[in-house]
Amino acid sequence: MSAQADSPMDTEQTARRSIGARRNPASQEAILDAAQAVLQEGGIAGFSIEAVARRARAGKPTIYRWWPHRTALMLDVYKRFKNARSFPDSGSLREDMISFLGDHLLGFWRGSLCGTVYRAVVAEAQTDPEAAKVLKAYQGERMAHSVRMVERAKARGEVPRETDGELVIDLIVSYAWHQLLLGQVDEAMDKVPAVVDTILKGVLGYRG
C-alpha cells in the first residue's frame, strides 16, 4: 500500500516552517492577511504579533524577523491599501491637490480601518523610537511620489520654479494629519477646496 498523502494542513504547516530570513511572497501575504483580519476583528487593542502568529499559523520568530515590532506590521497592512491608489495627475495643480487631500488622504481614512490604523501608527511613533523610524521612512517614500505633482506644475508654469514642493506637500499632509488625530475627518472634508486655495494662493502666489 502506498504511503498516505499529506493533508492540506500538513502541507501548509510544512510551508510555514520553511520560512526563513528571506521573505517568501506567498508567506508574507498570508501573514499580512492574518494581520488585517486581526485588526478588523479586534481593533488596535487586540492587535499583537502573538495574535497574528496564531491566526497565520506562523512562528513568532519569523514574524519578528520580518517585522521587528507591531507598528511595522500595522504599517505594512496599511500600505497594502495605500499603495494601490495612484497619485492624481489631472493637468491642474489645484485639482491634483484637491484630489490628494480630499480623496487620497482624508477620504481614504474616512470611516475606515485604514484611518484607525494610521492614527495608531502616528500615536505610537510619539513614544517609540523604532516606530518613529518606520513612520519616517514611510513618509519619505510618500514624499518622493507626492512632490512630483508640484514638479509637474512647475514644468507647466503654474507655480514659480523656486517653489518648495516638499513644503507644499507638508502643509497639505499636516492639515490632514491634524484632522485625523482629532477625529475630525468628516468635518474636514467640506473644507478641502478652501484649504488648498489658501495654500496655493497664500503661500505660492498661485496663478491658476
Long-range contacts (C-beta under 8 A, 24 or more apart in sequence): 12-57, 13-57, 16-56, 16-57, 16-58, 16-59, 16-62, 17-59, 19-58, 19-59, 19-62, 21-65, 23-66, 27-58, 28-66, 30-56, 30-58, 31-56, 31-58, 31-63, 31-66, 31-73, 32-73, 32-76, 32-77, 32-80, 34-58, 35-73, 35-74, 35-76, 35-77, 36-77, 36-80, 36-113, 39-74, 39-77, 39-113, 39-116, 39-117, 40-113, 43-116, 44-74, 44-116, 44-117, 44-120, 47-74, 49-73, 68-130, 69-128, 69-130, 69-131, 69-134, 71-121, 71-124, 71-125, 71-128, 71-130, 71-131, 71-134, 71-135, 72-130, 72-131, 72-134, 74-117, 74-120, 74-121, 75-117, 75-121, 75-134, 75-135, 75-138, 77-117, 78-114, 78-117, 78-118, 78-121, 79-138, 81-108, 81-114, 82-108, 82-114, 87-145, 87-146, 87-148, 87-149, 88-149, 89-149, 89-152, 91-156, 92-158, 92-208, 93-149, 93-150, 93-152, 93-153, 93-156, 93-158, 93-159, 93-200, 93-206, 93-208, 94-196, 94-197, 94-200, 94-206, 94-208, 96-149, 96-153, 97-149, 97-168, 97-172, 97-196, 97-199, 97-200, 98-192, 98-193, 98-196, 100-146, 100-149, 100-172, 101-172, 101-175, 101-176, 101-192, 101-195, 101-196, 102-189, 102-192, 105-172, 105-173, 105-176, 106-176, 106-179, 106-180, 106-185, 106-188, 106-189, 106-192, 107-189, 109-176, 109-180, 109-185, 110-185, 110-186, 110-189, 111-185, 111-186, 115-180, 115-185, 118-180, 119-180, 119-181, 122-177, 122-180, 122-181, 123-181, 143-169, 146-173, 158-206, 158-207, 158-208, 159-200, 159-204, 159-205, 159-206, 159-207, 160-204, 160-205, 163-204, 167-203, 168-199, 168-200, 168-203, 168-204, 171-199, 171-203, 172-196, 172-199
